C-alpha cells in the first residue's frame, strides 16, 4: 500500500496553513480591537427587531471555537448566562 498522493498532501498542507492563518487573525483581532460593554450590546440587539437575535446566535456560534475567550465571555454575559 502506498502513501497519499503528493499533490493531495500538498493541498492538505496549504489548507491547514490557511486555517492556521485565519485562526491567528481571529485571535489577534479579538485581542486588539476593544470589546463593547455588555449594556451596549444588550441595547443594540434590543433595537434590531427580528434579525437581532438571529445575528446574535450566529455570532455566538461563530465565536465559540475561537481561541481567545474574551469575545465569547462578553456575549455569554450579554445573553444573561
C-alpha positions in Angstrom: 0.0 0.0 0.0 1.3 3.5 -0.8 1.0 6.8 1.0 -1.1 9.8 -0.1 -0.6 11.3 -3.5 1.9 14.1 -3.3 -0.5 16.7 -4.8 -3.2 15.7 -2.4 -0.8 16.1 0.5 0.3 19.5 -0.7 -3.3 20.7 -0.9 -3.9 19.4 2.7 -0.8 21.4 3.9 -2.0 24.5 2.1 -5.5 24.2 3.6 -4.0 23.7 7.1 -1.8 26.7 6.6 -4.9 28.8 5.6 -6.8 27.6 8.7 -3.9 28.5 11.0 -3.6 32.0 9.5 -7.4 32.5 9.8 -7.4 31.4 13.5 -4.4 33.5 14.2 -6.0 36.5 12.6 -9.2 36.0 14.6 -7.2 35.7 17.8 -5.2 38.9 17.1 -8.4 40.8 16.2 -10.1 39.6 19.4 -7.1 40.9 21.4 -6.5 44.2 19.6 -10.0 45.6 19.0 -11.8 46.9 22.0 -14.9 44.9 23.2 -18.1 46.9 23.7 -19.6 47.0 27.2 -22.4 44.4 27.9 -25.1 47.1 28.3 -24.2 48.5 24.9 -24.5 45.0 23.3 -27.9 44.4 25.0 -29.2 47.8 23.9 -28.0 47.3 20.3 -29.6 43.9 19.9 -32.8 45.1 21.7 -33.4 47.6 19.0 -32.7 45.5 15.9 -36.0 43.8 15.6 -36.4 40.2 14.4 -32.9 39.8 12.9 -31.1 40.9 16.1 -31.5 37.6 17.9 -30.6 35.7 14.8 -27.4 37.7 14.3 -26.6 37.3 17.9 -27.0 33.5 17.8 -24.9 33.3 14.6 -22.2 35.5 16.0 -22.1 33.5 19.2 -21.8 30.2 17.2 -19.0 31.7 15.1 -17.1 32.8 18.2 -17.5 29.6 20.2 -14.5 27.8 18.6 -12.3 31.0 18.7 -9.1 30.6 20.8 -9.5 33.9 22.6 -12.2 33.6 25.3 -12.9 37.3 25.7 -15.5 37.9 23.0 -17.3 34.7 23.9 -17.4 35.7 27.5 -18.8 39.1 26.7 -21.6 37.5 24.6 -22.3 35.0 27.3 -22.8 37.7 29.9 -24.8 39.8 27.4 -27.3 37.0 26.8 -27.7 36.6 30.6 -25.8 33.4 31.1 
